[in-house]
Amino acid sequence: MTTAPASPDPTMEAIGHAVAEGQAGDTASARQKLLGLWSTIGITGDPLHRCSLAHYLADLYEDPAQALAWDIRALDAADAVTEQRVQEHHAGLHIAGFYPSLHLNLADNYRQLGSFEAATEHINAAKTHAPRLPQDPYGDLLSGAIQEVAEAIAGRDRSRRASAPGSAA
């Protein structure tokens, strides 16, 4: 997105810095920073903060069971985020656009754990929400990942995807 945030948000900025650190290869430090932020935010804190943090923190775990716990938290928090709150943070975002990725991640975790029925439910939810994806490289990336995970579920393949977030770490 090229639109500037609607208002400064120090928590989202701290999440962004930790995510960048993790993407640069320092996953342990990024994980510790995000866990510290989670302690500050708390389970009843701002749902946008909880959703964003949990979504990114899940990517820092190679163990699909640990990632699953954070991805469930992210989806639960997304259900509590209002469109107004998302727009206050960033005028170009919509909460509906979060769901394809959230369900994709859950499907992928369940698939890796061998829970193919749960994986199927979430990949179908990701497909249902996919029309809300932007028509841009990010939308294309997610659409491709949804197809890739759907094929892996159909093939009962439990191996980690080379294209999964955090795979290069």
MOMO-V202589 format. One record per residue. N is the residue number from 1. RES is the residue in one letter. SS is DSSP state (h for helix, s for strand, l for the rest). PHI is phi in degrees with one decimal (999 if undefined). Layout:
n res ss phi
N RES SS PHI
N RES SS PHI
This chain:
n res ss phi
1 M l 999
2 T l -104.0
3 T l -74.1
4 A l -72.5
5 P s -56.7
6 A l -68.3
7 S l -153.3
8 P l -62.6
9 D l -140.6
10 P h -57.4
11 T h -68.6
12 M h -65.6
13 E h -64.7
14 A h -65.6
15 I h -61.9
16 G h -60.3
17 H h -65.6
18 A h -65.6
19 V h -61.8
20 A h -60.9
21 E h -63.0
22 G h -64.0
23 Q h -68.2
24 A l -81.4
25 G l 114.1
26 D l -95.6
27 T h -67.8
28 A h -63.6
29 S h -65.8
30 A h -60.9
31 R h -60.8
32 Q h -63.1
33 K h -64.4
34 L h -67.9
35 L h -64.3
36 G h -63.8
37 L h -63.6
38 W h -59.4
39 S h -62.0
40 T h -72.1
41 I h -66.6
42 G l 79.5
43 I l -73.7
44 T l -112.2
45 G l -72.2
46 D l -50.0
47 P h -59.5
48 L h -65.9
49 H h -63.0
50 R h -63.4
51 C h -62.7
52 S h -62.2
53 L h -62.2
54 A h -63.5
55 H h -60.3
56 Y h -74.8
57 L h -63.9
58 A h -55.5
59 D l -67.7
60 L l -91.6
61 Y l -112.8
62 E l -78.5
63 D l -72.2
64 P h -63.0
65 A h -69.4
66 Q h -68.0
67 A h -61.9
68 L h -57.9
69 A h -57.7
70 W h -73.9
71 D h -67.0
72 I h -65.0
73 R h -59.5
74 A h -63.4
75 L h -65.6
76 D h -58.8
77 A h -66.7
78 A h -59.1
79 D l -65.5
80 A l -98.4
81 V l -79.8
82 T l -93.8
83 E h -61.3
84 Q h -60.7
85 R h -64.4
86 V h -62.8
87 Q h -66.6
88 E h -62.3
89 H h -76.0
90 H s -154.5
91 A l -60.8
92 G l -90.9
93 L l -99.2
94 H l -137.9
95 I l -59.6
96 A h -58.5
97 G h -72.7
98 F h -77.0
99 Y h -64.4
100 P h -58.5
101 S h -69.2
102 L h -61.9
103 H h -69.7
104 L h -58.1
105 N h -62.8
106 L h -63.4
107 A h -59.0
108 D h -66.3
109 N h -63.8
110 Y h -60.2
111 R h -61.0
112 Q h -63.4
113 L l -85.6
114 G l 83.7
115 S l -94.3
116 F h -70.4
117 E h -67.2
118 A h -64.5
119 A h -60.8
120 T h -63.7
121 E h -59.0
122 H h -76.9
123 I h -69.8
124 N h -65.9
125 A h -65.1
126 A h -61.2
127 K h -63.9
128 T h -63.0
129 H h -85.9
130 A h -57.8
131 P h -60.3
132 R h -84.3
133 L l -69.5
134 P l -67.5
135 Q l -87.6
136 D l -154.8
137 P h -57.2
138 Y h -64.0
139 G h -60.9
140 D h -63.6
141 L h -60.3
142 L h -66.9
143 S h -60.8
144 G h -64.7
145 A h -66.7
146 I h -60.6
147 Q h -63.6
148 E h -61.6
149 V h -68.9
150 A h -59.2
151 E h -66.6
152 A h -65.5
153 I h -63.8
154 A h -59.1
155 G l -86.6
156 R l 53.8
157 D l -88.7
158 R l -101.5
159 S l -73.2
160 R l -68.9
161 R l -74.2
162 A l -64.3
163 S l -91.1
164 A l -68.4
165 P l -55.9
166 G l 83.0
167 S l -67.0
168 A l -80.1
169 A l -76.3
